[in-house]
Amino acid sequence: MPPAAEQPVSLGIAVLTVSDTRSEADDTSGQYLVEALGEAGHRAVDKAIVRDDIYQIRAVTSAWIADAGVDAVLVTGGTGFSGRDSTPEAVAPLFDKYIEGFGEVFRALSFEEIGSSTIQSRAVAGFANNTVIFCMPGSTGACRTAWNGVIREQLDATHRPCNFVGVLAVRESAE
């Protein structure tokens, strides 16, 4: 990983909520992520809610990956084992590289909060077209754990000893 920068960098971040039941009025997880990324100095460039359907999830995520204004995608929901949960199956085929450590660290942090129930999370992350994508469970608590425990620092150019912002800069310099 490239070393941390001296100055913060404002990233363009898109937020996707995967749910068969949520609407903008009650999407507390997606709204939490939008607020948290704003407080960290980033820009929410888009926000969407889609049903838990592999092709809808993949279509929205693919469009954001292709958009030069989107540096990161945060996906909340659809990472469990019940019924239609299909976020990992939808998003993982898009990855050029996996971030195996994200799921591992998320579950370690989550274990401290919810115990062994954390094994029911299939949180995943990776890069596609130099866009970093983090997929986390749909509860607001899980989003808070993922953001505060991993994502916030990894999207902070000043975080030492390393972060993902330098990798994202490769995309910007290539365009």
N, C-alpha and C positions, 0 to 999 in steps of 0.2 A: 504494500500500500504506500502511496505517496505520503510524505510528512504533512503534518498539520500546517495550515496557513496562519499568518499573523492576524488577518482581518476576517471577520464573519462574512459569509456569502449568503445572499438571499436566493433560495432555490424556488423554482416553480413546482408545486406539488399538487397532484390530483388525488381526490379521495373517493373511493368506491365503496358503497355499502351493499352487501349481498344479503338480500332478505326477501322472503315471500310475504312478509307481513308489515314491514316498516314503510313509513312515508316520511316526507320532509318534516311533518309535524311532530313525529315521535322518534326520529333517528338520532338518539342521544349519542351513540358511538361515533357516527360520522361527524356530528356537530362538535363533539369533544376534540376529534383529530383536527378539524379545521381551526378551532380556537387555539389548540396547543401549537400547531405549526405557525400560526400567526404570531403568537406570543414569543416564539423562537426566532422571529424575524424573517420567516419564509412567506411566500405568496400562495394562497389557494387559487390555482388557475382553473380548476373545474371540480365539480362534485356531482356524483350521480348515485342513484339507487337502482339496482337491477334485481330481478328475481333470481333465485338460486338455480340457474340454468347455465350449463357449461358454455354454450355458444353466446349467450348474452354477456356473460362475464368476460369471455375471451374477446368478443368484439369491442367492448368499451376499453378494456386494457390494451388491446392491440392498437387502437386509435391513439391512445395516449402515448404508447411507446414510440409511435411514428411521429408524434408532435414534438418539434424542436423546443417548444416552450415548456415541456414537462420533463423535469429532471428526476422526479420520484413519484411513485404511485403507492398509496396506502390503501389496502383492501381490508375491510372489516366484515367478518361473517363468512359462513359457509365452510369453516375449517374443522367441523366436528365429524361425527360418524353417523348421525341420524339421517334418515330419509334422503333428502335431496342435497345434503352438504356436498358441494363439488368444487369449491374454490381451488384446492390444490390441483385437481385434475384439469381444471380450466386454464390455470396460469402457468403451472410448471412446464408444460411443453413449449412455452414461449421463451423460457430462460436460455440465454447463451451460457451463463454460469450460475451455479447455485451458491447461496450463502448458507452452508450447512449450520454454521454456528448460531444463526438467528433462532431457529427453532429450539436448539439445545439450550441456549441462554434464556430464551423466553420461558421455556418449561421449568428451568431451574428457579427462576424468579417467581413464577406462578406457583410452584410447589410450596414456597414459603407462605403463600396467601391462601391457597385452596387445597393443599395436600395432594393426594394421589389422583384427584380428579383432573389434574393437569395432563395426564397421559391421553386424555380425550381431545387434546388440541393438536391439530396438524398444521401448526403455524409454519410457514415456509417463506423463503425470500430468495431473490436472485437478481441478476442483471439481464436485461434484454435491450439491445441497441443502446448500450451505455445509459440506460434508465434503470434505477434501482427500484425494486418492487418488494414491498413487505406485506405479507398476508397474515392477519391475526384474527383471533376469535371475535365474535360479534358483540360481546358484552362491553359496556363502557369501562368496567373494571379491567378487563383484559387489554383494552386499548390503552388505558392509562399505564398499565404495567409495561406493555411493549414500548410505548412512547418514552416514558421516563427511564426505563431500564436499559434500552438499547437504541431505539431509533433516533431520539433527540441528539444524542452524542455523535452518532454516526453520520448525521446530516449537519453537523457543526464543523465548519472548516477549521476552527481553532482547537478542536479536541485532540489531545495528545495521548498516545504517541501517533495515532493514525485515525483516519475517518474515510468515508466514501466520497467526499466532495472532490478530492483530487481525481478520482476515477471518472466522476461525472464531467469534470473539466475537459477530459479527452474528447467527449462528444462536442462540446462547445468549440474547441479549437479545430476540429475536423470540419465544421460547417462553414 
